Amino acid sequence: MATLKSPRWSDNQTLWSAESNTWDYGSSDADAYENIVFDRIIDPLHSIISDEFKVPVYYDEHKGNQSFMIAPVDNTLIEILSGNGAEEREHTIEISYQLKSGGQYGRNNLKKVSNVTEHLKRILQNNVNKTNAWFNGSCAGIEYGRDEDDPSILTSLITFEATTLEVFA
């Protein structure tokens, strides 16, 4: 229903109805660009997490008894380089892990959440520089918590920051 053919965003008259819908961004070389946040940050993070943990990774909400969720938070210009020929940007991404603990909030469940979180923190440290993706990647912070509405849900939230360099053709 929502395959959009117009290269002009203002010509969009169709609503999104499913995740599988596509958007035709136009084919003009003058308008060519790379989706940096998705192609160089979110997609590689998804691959790293799903390859290591074999736990589902989502973008909209947590599902099942355990899952990860990736959400972009910020994209900040650091510097314009080479007379507007390139730019360096810092990206902030939140990676949350959720465990439904079956009503228990004890040592074992807290240890499970902290083990997964510390493991992910170490993997991110091992990928400070990801070829064809980012550099200066770091785990800027971790928050642990319990869901206020459902105390059987334990969470951790990692704030991941990384820098990209985009060269304009």
Secondary structure, 3 states (H helix, E strand, C coil): CCCECCCCHHHCCCCCCCCCCCECCCCCHHHCCCCHHHHHHHHHHHHHHHHHHCCCEECCCCCCCEEEEEEEEEEEEEEEECCCCEEEEEEEEEEEEEEECCCCCCHHHHHHHHHHHHHHHHHHHHCCCECCCEEEEEEEEEEEEECCCCCCEEEEEEEEEEEEEEECC
